[in-house]
C-alpha cells in the first residue's frame, strides 16, 4: 500500500492551513482523514452550507448527562476546517479518525471517578522547539518559521516532533497512545478502501505524526483499544467564538491571538498595512485622532523593528509596539481595547438550522428569532420597557433561562439610572458553553416555558430555606410561569407557617413584596401572594421585639439590616392598618432598654424620617442613649444606628442640636472607653461623603454661635431660625425646570 500523506499541523495555525490547502491541491488524494471524533462523519455535509460560518465547534455530550461534554472548535484558519472544506468542494470523501467521543467521555468519567487524571506536567512541543531555537516566546518562533515564510514545513515539523517524541515519550499526554492506535487502524482501513484512488491524506496535529508513521501490528493496536469504557453520546455543531479560541479562556489547544491569525489567513497581501489600517479605524471609532500619516509612520516603525530584531516580517509584537508608540502616543490604555476587539476579537460563528439539536434548543432558537434577540459574543446592554409586548416577552424569556441555569443575560443597573418597575436592564453575552447548559436543561421539558415550569416546581419542593422559596416566587412572577405558581405558593405557605425564626421571616418578606410589585406590572393575579405577605408581616411584627434583645455585635448588625428590609417592604404594601402597626413596633423598639443600641437608634431614625417622631422627642431619646449611665460602646452603637448610612451626616448638618449632643457625649468619653468606641464611630462617619464630613468638622470647630448657645437649648448654630423666603424664591424657577413643570409661577 502507498504510504499516506501525513500533514502535521498546528491547530488553528493559519500558516498550516494555507500549507494544507496547497498540499491537498497538489496531491489530489482519494480520501481526506482529519483528527476529530468519528461520530461527526454524518455532520460533515453541513459544513458546506451557506449558513455555516466559522468559528464553530463540534459538541459531543453524554445523552443522559449533557453536562459531560467535549468540544472540537474550528476557525476559518484552522487546518482541519480548510481540509474539510477542500474535500467537500472537490467531492472527495472525508472522515474523522480520532478516538470516538463515546470512549473519550467515558474514559474521562472513569478517570475523575478514580481520582486519576493526566500527568501534572505536559510537554508543550512548540515551547520546547522555540527554546531550542533560542526564542523565549513560542508564538514568535512559530510566526518566524511558519507564518512569515512561503513553502510547506510538514517534513521539518515531522522530524522535529520525532526528535521530541524520542526524548519525551508521550510528553505527559497519557491518553495519546490509545488515540494514536485508533488513528492507525483508521488509516489502514482507508488505505485498503482507497489505495487505488489517489491515496490517503491525513491532517492531524504534528505531535501525532511520528506515532502514525510507527510500524505496529493491527493486533497490537487493537489490544490497546480492548475493553475501553463506552458511553452513549450525541453530537452536533454549535457556534463558537474567537474569545474561546484564546488560551486565556482555557481551551487546551488554543492560541493567544485568534483575531490576528484570522487576519493573517484572510489578508490577500500587505498584512501589516492592512492590520494597522484596522487598528486606526477602531481608534477613530473611539474618537481618537488618527491620521493616514500616523498609519504610514506605524508601518515604517513596525518594519524597522522587524529588521532590527532579525525577523522575516513584522509580527504581532512589532505591530503592537508601533501602535503603542505612534497611534497611542505611548499609552497602554488604548492597547487593551485593541487587544480585546482585534487581537482576540468578538466573532461569533453560526450553524445552519438543519444541525441536530435538542428540542429545547430549537424552541429557544425560534423564540430568539421571533423576539429579535440574536446571540452575540460581544457583551451588550439591553433596556426593556415592560409595558410593551415585545419587551415583556423578552424579559420573560431571559428570566426563564436564568431559572434553567442558562446565564445568557444577567440583570444590570441601567446607565440611564431608571429604577422603575416598568423597566429592566440586562447584559447579554452568548458563550459556547451555554449550548451545553441548554442541553442539560432539556431534561425538564421540550420548550423553554415547560422546562422552566418543571424546574421551578422542583426547586420549590427542594428549597432549603423560606427565603429561597420567596425568591423563587418572585422569579416565577417575573418569568410569567403562572402554571408553576400554585405549587410554589403552596410550598411557601407551608414553610411560612412552620418557620418561627424572625430572621428567616424578615429575609423572606422583601422578596414577597417585590413579587407583588412585579406581578402587578405584568398583570398577574397575586391575591394568594398578598395574603401570605400580609400574614408574614404580622408574624414579623409580633416576633421582632423579643428577637432584638440580648444580641451580640454581629447579630445586632444583622438585625438592623432586617429592620431596614422590613421597613422598605412594608412601605411598598398599600395597607394603612399594616403601616400603623409597624410604627407601633418601631416605637416599641426605639424606647425599650432591653433592645440593643444599634437597633434602638435605627428605629428612632426611621420614625424621625417618617415624621412619626418629633425633633424634640428624637433629641430626648438621643440624650437618654448618650447619658453618663450608658456604657460608651452601647452609646456608640446607638449613634451608628441613628446616624449611620449615607444620609445620617446630612441630618447632623441640618440639626445642630443632635450634633451638639453627639459632640458633648464624645468629648466626655474617657480615654480607655474612647479606644473601644473609636472603631464604631469611624465606621459610622466614614460612610458620609467627603463634603458632609468637611461641613461637620467646620461646625464642630466653630462651636456654638456667638459662644452662648447651650446644647439642647433649642437654638440652632450656623443656621437661621426661620426660612429665608428671599433665598428660597431665587431657586424656585430652576427647581420647576428640573421637575419639568416649567419656569412659570406655580
LINGIJO-V243700 format. One record per helix or strand. SS is the DSSP state (H for helix, E for strand). FROM is the first residue (numbers start at 1). TO is the last residue. If there is no record, write none. Layout:
BEGIN
<<SS & FROM & TO> <SS & FROM & TO>>
END
This chain:
BEGIN
<<E & 5 & 9> <H & 14 & 27> <E & 31 & 37> <H & 38 & 48> <E & 53 & 53> <E & 56 & 62> <E & 69 & 74> <H & 79 & 89> <E & 93 & 98> <H & 101 & 114> <H & 125 & 132> <H & 138 & 147> <H & 154 & 168> <H & 176 & 194> <E & 200 & 205> <H & 206 & 213> <H & 218 & 225> <E & 233 & 239> <E & 241 & 241> <H & 242 & 245> <E & 246 & 246> <H & 247 & 249> <E & 255 & 255> <H & 258 & 266> <H & 271 & 285> <H & 292 & 308> <H & 316 & 327> <H & 333 & 344> <E & 348 & 348> <E & 350 & 350> <H & 359 & 370> <E & 380 & 385> <H & 389 & 403> <E & 409 & 411> <E & 423 & 428> <H & 433 & 444> <H & 448 & 462> <H & 466 & 479> <H & 482 & 498> <H & 502 & 521> <H & 527 & 547> <E & 549 & 549> <H & 553 & 572> <H & 576 & 591> <E & 595 & 595> <H & 597 & 610> <H & 615 & 625> <H & 632 & 643> <H & 648 & 654> <H & 656 & 667> <H & 671 & 685> <H & 690 & 702> <H & 705 & 707> <H & 725 & 730> <H & 732 & 738>>
END
